[in-house]
């Protein structure tokens, strides 16, 4: 039975991006259903796939999984041979902790620097609250790299679910031209050089739909 991933716009949907880039990078085949946001039928269409009324959602036969992190955990169980999480227990524990922190936190950054994959790279003035979010993210990156990722471009050695969870943050830091440390910049460049990232970016730029409140930021 093939997997079907239901996502929203590639330009804006940070939550859709997370399982999508993970599946593409690890070669997990799936069919894709894209539901544009801010259309007259957006709500009913998403609700027909996802009981939460939000994207993404994953169908595997009769099994339905919604929420990005739940989808990632389901995929890790479905494909243990692909090591979506780090293999070392202490690295895996930290990767899951950082992913959960990303999943539930950094609300100031999300609101002030919304994801927009086609935004022209230019600075936006940061509030103290957003700067604090970014400082915590950089601290988390540095700790993971120091403890587990020194020999690689990614947080825990090889690209993992933790990197997928932070991929939309990389986009935000890039398009809003946020000043970051050289180490964070190298990490961002490595993520953005991935073929899966490039594929998503290309498809995002080709999308015809816009949401004006994000385009004007």
N, C-alpha and C positions, 0 to 999 in steps of 0.2 A: 504494500500500500504506500503510495507516495505522500509526502508531506506537502501541505499547502500553508503558506505564510500570508496572512492578510495584513497589509500595511497601509499607512497613509502617505501623503506626499513626501517624496524623497527630499524636496527642498527644506521642509520644515520639521518633519517628524523624527525627533531625536530618539524616541522610544522604539520606533520601527527600525531605525538604523542599527540598533544594538544586536538583535538576533540575526538580522540580514547580513551584516558584515561578518559575523561569526560563522554563519552557515556557508557563505561564499568562500571565506578563507579556508575553511576546513573541508571544502568539497562535499558538503552535505546537500544532496539534490533536493530541490523543492519547487513546487509551482507557486507563482506569485499572483495575488489579487491586490490591486492598488485601488483604494477608495479615496478620491480627492476630498480634502477638507473644505468647509465653508460653501458647500453646494446644497441645493434644496433637499436632496435625497441623502445627504451624508449620514445623518443620524440613523435613519432606518436601515440603510445598507450596512453600516458597521454593526448595528444591533443584531442583524440577522446572522452575523458570524461570532460576535463577542458579547457575552451577557453583561459585561461591564459597560458596553457602549463605547469602548475605546480600542484603538489599535496599539500594538499588534495583537494578533491571535494566531495560533498554530493549530491546524487540524491534522491528525494522524489517524485516518480511518474514522472510527467512532469517538476517538479521544479528542477533546478540545482543551487547549491550554491557552490562557490569556495572561497578559502582563509579561514584560520583557524578561525579568529575572526568572520568573517561573518557567518561561519557555527555554531559557538557557539551561536551567537545571534539568528540565525534561530531556533536552538534547544530550546533556552530559551522561544521563542514565541510558539513553537510547544508543549512544555511540561511545562506550567507555574506551574503545581502542583509539580514539582520536585525541584523548587527553585535552578536553576543552578547558579544564582547570589544571593548574600546576600539579605535577605528580608528587612532589614532596609534601608531606602533611602540614608542616609549618608554613610553607609557602601557600599551600591551598587554603589554609585557614585565614591567612592575611588577605589573600586575593578575594575570598568570599566576604570578608569584613569590609574591605574597601568598596566592593561592588554594592553591598547593602547600604553603605554610607552614601554612595552616589545615588542609589535608588531612592533614598528617603530624604536626602539633604540638598544643600546648596541652592535653596529656593531663591535667594537674592540674585545669584548668577543666572539662574534659569529665566527669571522675570526681566532682568535688565539687559541680558545678552541672549535673546532668543535665537534658536538655530535658524539659519538662513544660508543654505549652501551656495546660493548664487549672489550673495551680497558682495559688493566691491570691498576689497580689504581697505579698511580705514579705521582710525581710532574712534572710540566713544569714551567720553568721560565716565570714570567709574565712581560709584558711591563708596564710602568706607565699608559698608556691609558687603558689597561685591568684592572689594579688595581683600576683605577677610576670607571670603570663600575661596578666592584664588590662592591666597597664601596657604590655606589648609590643603588645597589640591596639590600645590607644589611640594608641600611638606610630605604628603602621602606618596607622591611620585618618588621623591628623593629617598624616602625610607625603603620603599619596595626595591628600587634600583640598587641601593647600597647593600641590602640584605640578600637579594636574590637575582638581580638582573644586571650585574656588573659586566658580564661577558656578552650581553646582548643589547639590542636596541629597545627591547620591550620591558615591561615592569617586572616580570617574573621569569625572565629567560626567553622562552619561546612565546609568540603571540598566544594570548589566552582569553578566556571570557572576561577577565578583569579589563584587559585592553579594549575589548568590544564595549564594555560598559562605559568607558571613558572616551570612546571615539567621538561622540557628539561634543564633548567638552573641548577636545582638540580643535574641532571645527570652530567653535565659539572663540577660543583663544586666538585662532588664526585670523578669522574675518574681522574681528574687532581690534586686531593689532595690539593685543594685550602684551605689555612688557613682562617677559618671563626670563628665567635663568637660562644660560646656555644648555644645561642638561635637559630642561623641559623642552626647549626648542628642538634639540636633537630627537627627543622622543616624539614630538609632534611631527617632525619631518619623516620619521620612520613610519608612523601610522599613515600619514597622507600619501606615502609612496607605495603602499600596498595595492596590488591589483584590484582587490575587492573595494577599497576606498575609491580608486579611480573610476571603477565601473559605476558605483553609486553616484559619484559626482557628475559623471557624464550624463547619466539618465536624469539627475536632478536638473541640470541646466537645460535639458530638452523639454521639461514639463511646461505645459501651457497655462497651468492654473496659478493664480496669485492670491495672497491674502494681504490686503493693503496695510493692515496694522503692523505686519512684520516687514513689509517692503519699505516702509517709511522710516524705519529705525536706523 
